[in-house]
Amino acid sequence: MTELTRNEIIRRWHAGSSIRRIAHELGLARNTVSRVLHRLEAQRAGTTSTPLRRPSRLDPYQVVIEELLGRYPELTAVRLWEELRKRGFDGGYTIVRRRLAELRPRAAPHPVIRFETSPGAQAQMDYSTYDLNFTAEGRRRVHAFSYILGYSRRQYLRFVASQDMATTLREHVRAFEHLGGAAATCLYDNMRVVVTGYEDDVPIYNPRFLAFATHYGFRPVACRVRRPQTKGKVERPFFYVETSLFCGRTFDSLDHLNETAAWWLEHVADVRELRGFGQTPAQRHQQELPHLIPLPACAYEVAPVVYRTVGVEGTLSYGRNGYSVPWRYIGCVLPVRVSEHELIVYDRGLEEIARHALLPGTARGQQVIRPEHRPREDAHQRQAELEGRYAELGEPGRRFLEGLLRAQRYGKDQARRVLALLGTYTRSDLIAALERAVRYGAYSHAAVERILSVRARPRTVLESLAEEERRLPPWLGEDPVSPRPTSDYQDLCEGEPDGDEDATKIADETGGDGAAPEDP
């Protein structure tokens, strides 16, 4: 209630209006008007203001309640209610709980002392989720990624569509580039991309995130559970974002929101004066910049690599959408690298075979087809490519394709569907099924599928990856330089060289310049 409303109640009361009329005209409860008048009278009389209260069933038991609380300070409302019922109280539990709250108010929480860090020592990172109405994209959920330096309070802010590992790492890289470096430590809550679990109250960090942190030289620190004030420097600015960036603005799309957020950071958030410091975040950042960990020459590769099986239509699935590859790869398990805006497909030799613009995260059931990935118009060329794929399966594959094209009207279509079975069964099982089909003259996709369902077991994802790894180019698995035996380093472990003979020996090993021999 505002002071203006209290003044109006007192003015009307002195003018002779009743409590009922004042409450009706001002749209207030009569008890509210009574409390205001009672407090005013108590203040004018110099006595303690106590709210007016109607008689209660508990009033006769007030002495008993106070006695029990004196003997048992931690007495619960349920136990107090049970004891009062033994003494004849026939009321409900709720009024007992309320009376207990009046007599034993909760202790005030301990004040949280603001903890200041030295320049470059600490940063804090967190997400905040919002459901926004975009004028062009409609209502959608977005997540605000916030990384803030503890000393200067300078912030990096960007809104993203998900909180997965690739997005989190990518936004970290952008935050480091925006701020000119990384702080020595960074505080996190227990998000899954950072902490995978706990063992004896010790956080177990995600190995991939630890590798990222090692690349940039900072140490992640997981905060205690259910203690948001530990990350108050990053939690509090979300309220500032809601009241300053969001308030009074509309956004067309997520890109428009991020453009506005970048402008807001530069012209509003970075130049506001911080209370208690008399400086802006931009000014304090200039003092903190020399203490940040410099960025490495090569940024961390955050794009994930996944494996996908090419279906019978010559497409692979990602994010519930289909992306085409050359149709000769039907049935193959291929590595796919997914960047922020592109999807890149590689063959078994790690040569790029397809590149597509990544569909938005809200897209479902769409197909991205490149015309050059479709079967060639030249029938002879299509058949030659099909024969090449079956030749990779040996003599059973060649004989089955010949019989299939001879026996079936749409043999080429069935031949591609048979190749797609390589995504489910091992190569050896498919070859055995083709050999059996040839033996009994069963030249059809359905026959091969029946044979496999009876005589083979569908392979798991790990088995598929293991088989593809065995088929990678030999040079990928070779060690380019073989390790040297430890005996070659024995002389270096026996102490400092002594005399001309040892000096000559070292000179011969180092090429005469006295430098240490290179480790191959």
Summary of the structure (lengths in Angstrom):
residues: 520
radius of gyration: 37.2
end to end distance: 79.4
largest distance: 118.3
contacts: 1358
relative contact order: 0.05
helix: 47%
strand: 16%
